[in-house]
Amino acid sequence: MTSIKYKLLGVFVAALVASLALADDQEKEEKPEAQGKVSWRKGDVERRPAGKEKWGALDKGDAVYLGDVVRTGKGARVEIRLKDKSLLRIDQKSKITLSRFQIEASAATGNEDLLSRVWLKVKKRDGKPSNYEVSTPTAVAGVRGTVLRVDVEKDKDDNDVTLVKVYTGKVDVTRPKGPRVEVPGPDEVSKDTWEKIVIELMGKEQIRIGKSGPLGKVAKFDPDDEKKTDEWARWNQERDEVEEKSGDEAEAP
């Protein structure tokens, strides 16, 4: 009888170990791919994993994963060092979704008080720039080794408008889900053609894009002048300078 008890106990333990191993394997399989790590944070910053409803605090050193939604509270700010060493900074009152080499900035809906402003500094890998895409409700910016800023704003009629500013490098801008066609720009074209083109922005150029009508006109801007009046731009430019001088682990000012 004792021998039978030990055999049954052995079978139970073996089954328990097997089930725990299977659960561990399933957890590993289901765990999303890490896209980067929080390198600096101030204020209330939260993350909601893909497919989940619950939000949790996001602290310095925490990993961010494919499909995560990151949001920042009033006065908050966060910097994420992506896995290719590119830098993503998110301003206060923003909500951003992280996909594979794609960053989606949300517009305010209902009673939400959102600015959704991001700053992206793309690093080169093996001598070649990484390709990223920053999307908003009214624009898609294809990024190739550059420093850019994307703001989701509201116009006087409370419609979504996207501001794209390129500091260095080159960015192609179009509307979401529109055909990506290379054209010389910005030239005056027909209304139908406006819906199909890509505007190419170079360093120190910007554009505003609404939901409909022409994509907008490319305008020049001076980053040095901007630093005098725009605290978000000044902080990012100073942070970029610190990072370039001190290396990947520089503390944000």
C-alpha positions, 0 to 999 in steps of 0.5 A, a space after each residue: 500500500 505504501 508503495 502504491 501511495 508513493 507511486 501515486 504521489 510521484 505521478 502527481 508531482 510529475 504531472 504538476 511539474 509538467 503543467 507548470 513547465 507547459 504554463 511557463 512555455 505558454 507564457 514565454 510564447 505569449 509574451 510580446 516583443 520588447 520594443 525598448 526601455 524607459 530611460 527617463 521619466 517625470 510625472 505620471 506615466 502609464 502603460 496599457 499592454 495590448 489587448 488589456 484594459 488595465 493601466 499600470 505605472 511605467 517607471 525608469 528601467 521598465 520595458 515597453 512591448 509591441 502593442 503597448 499604449 503609453 499615456 502621460 499625465 499633466 506635467 509628465 514626460 517620458 523618454 524611451 530608448 528603443 531597441 535600435 537605440 533610437 530615442 522616442 520622447 513623449 510630452 505631457 497629456 499624450 497617448 501613443 501606441 507602439 508597433 513594430 517600427 511604427 508609432 501612433 499618436 492619438 487625438 483627443 476624443 470625448 472629454 479627453 484632454 490630449 496634446 499627443 506630442 512626440 519627438 523621435 531621434 532615429 539612430 543608424 544601424 550598421 551605417 544605415 538609418 532605421 525606418 520608422 513611421 509616425 501616424 496620427 489621425 490625419 497624417 503618416 510620416 515615413 522617417 529615415 534617419 532623422 530628428 523630427 517632431 509630431 504634434 496632434 493639434 486642434 484647429 479653430 473648428 475643433 478638427 484634428 490637425 497634424 504638425 510635422 517638423 523635421 530638424 535633420 534628415 528627410 521625412 515623407 508625409 502623406 495621409 493615412 491609408 493613402 497611396 505612397 507615390 514619390 513626386 517632386 513637391 511641394 508643387 501646385 497640383 489639382 485637388 484630386 492629385 493632392 489626395 495621392 501625393 507624398 510631401 518630402 520634408 527636409 531639415 528645418 522644414 514643417 507642414 500642417 495637415 488636416 483631414 481633408 483638402 490640400 496637404 498643406 504647404 511646406 514652410 521653413 522654421 529656425 530651430 534656434 528661434 524655436 528654442 526661445 519660445 517653445 519649451 518642449 522643443 528647447 528641452 528636446 534639443 538640449 537633451 539631444 545635445 547632452 545625449 550626443 556628448 555623453 552617450 546612450 546613458 545620459 541623464 535628461 536635463 
